[in-house]
Amino acid sequence: MRLWLAAAIIALVIAVGFFISVPHTRVDLPRPSSTSASPLSVLSVTLRDSFKKDVHTITGSVETPTACTTVSAAATLENGATGLEYIQVALVMPADTSVCLRLPTRVSFETAIAAPAGLPITVTVNGSPATTTPS
């Protein structure tokens, strides 16, 4: 009799422990949206422009949502509404679809363009304007 009582108590402890430790799903609660699907806010990009022999070499870094996110940069010479030329640096950060730790990381980039000296530089990240700080 004692053996059956001890077995019943152990089985009850295991069942209660299992019930408490297993996460439960709730259908009536809204699911949190994924951060990779949300649009990026205005990002801060650090820039450094090195000018030699009519070529701007633009280097910098931007904070990405994960260490697995890649950044590519392309520079173009644009004409503004007032007719003044400026350098447009377009950064592209594709949405990371891999399994990666969501730890913000600074990622470096580099691009070059032949253009006159002293032109202002504007930066976009995935088509959205970004603020720049010198590095």
N, C-alpha and C positions, 0 to 999 in steps of 0.2 A: 504494500500500500504506500509506503514512504517513497519507494522508487517512482511510482506513478505520479505522486504529488510533486516530487522534485522535477520530473520530466515536464509536467504541465506548467510549473512556474517558469522553468527555463524557456519553454516554447512561448509562453506569454511575454516574457521579457524580450525575446528575439522579435516577436511580431510587433510589439509596441515600438521597439527601437527602430525597426525597419520602417514602420508607418511614419514616425517622426522624422527620420533622416532623409527620406525620399522626397524630392521637390514635387510640388503639386502644380498643375496647370489650372488656370482660371480662364474660362472662355469669355467671361463678361468684362475682363480688363483689357484696355487697348494696349497693343504692343508698342514698345518704344521704337521710334524710328531709328534707322541705322545712321551713324554719323557720316559714313562714306556717301550716302545718298543725299545728304543735306548740302545745300549750296555753301561754298566757302565764303566766309566773311572777308572784309578787306584785310589783306595780309600785309605784313611788314617785310620788305625785302631789303637786305643790305647790298649795296653796290660799290664797286670800285672800277673806275674807268682809267685805263692806261692808254695814252695816245702816243704812237710812234710811227713815223713815215706815212702819215695820212690814214692810219688804221686805228680804230678804237677797239681795244680788247677789254670787254666788259665781263668782270667776274663778280660773283656775289653768292649769297646763300638765302634760302627761304625755309621757313619751318613747315614740315610736312606732318600729316597726321600719324604716320607710322614710319619705321625705319625701312620698310620695303617699298615705299613710294618713290618713284623715279621722277626726275625733273629734266625736261629738255628746254633749251632756250634758242630763240632765233631773233636776230636784230634786223630791222628794216629802217630805211630812211623815209620819213613821212613829211608831208606838207600840212601845216596847221591851217586853221580857218583864217588866220591873219596873214598867211603866206610865208610864215617863218618855218624853216625846216627843224625837225627834231628826230631823235633816234627813238624808235619804239622797240622795246624788248618784250617779246611775248614768251612767257613761261607756260609750259603745259605740264600739268600734273594729272595723269590719268588716275581714275579711281582704282584703288588697290583691291584686287579680287582674291588675293592669296590670304592664307591664314597667317596673320602677323600681329605681334603685340602692338596695341594701340598706345604707343608712346611717342609723343611729338619729338621730332628729330630735325636738326638743321641739315639741309642738303645743299651742296655747292653746285654751281653751274658756271659755264663760260661760253661766251659767244664773241664774234669779231665782225666788224663792218668797216668798209672804207667810206669815210665821211670827213667833212671839214672839222677843224678843231673848234671847241667851245659850244657845241650843240647841246641843248638840254636833252635829258633822257627820261622817258616815261616807261612804266612797267605795267604789264597786265599779267594776271595769273588766271588761266583758263578763260580768258576773255574779260575778266573783271579787273577794274583798276586796282593797283596796289600802291601802298605808300612806300617810299624809299628812304633809306638812311645810309649815309656814307660809311664805308668800313675802313 
